[in-house]
Amino acid sequence: MSELRTSSRTLTGRIVSDKMNKTITVLVERRVKHPVYGKILTKSTKIKAHDETNDAHTGDLVTIAECRPVSKDKAWKLVNIDERAAAE
């Protein structure tokens, strides 16, 4: 039955926090046009995502996908780490 719903939403964003166990906070930015003035604005959203292996760290560019709720605030899971943050 899980094969029926394969088109889950995916988003790409930058990790702003990895301090929780098995949870990352991802900042997703999108560009929208103002309905009246036409100016392009950058809107952002912070999303908590499930990271089972604690592999992703702050500054990484990641892809997350919508899933069933894992906890009160988490309904997204880490799919892929697209780009690692520069090592300091």
Buried (B, 14 or more C-beta within 10 A) or exposed (E): EEEEEEEEEEBBBBBEBBEEEBBBBBEBEEEEEEEEEEEEEEEEEEBBBBBEEEEBBEBBBBBBBEBEEBEEEBBBBBBEBEEEBEEE
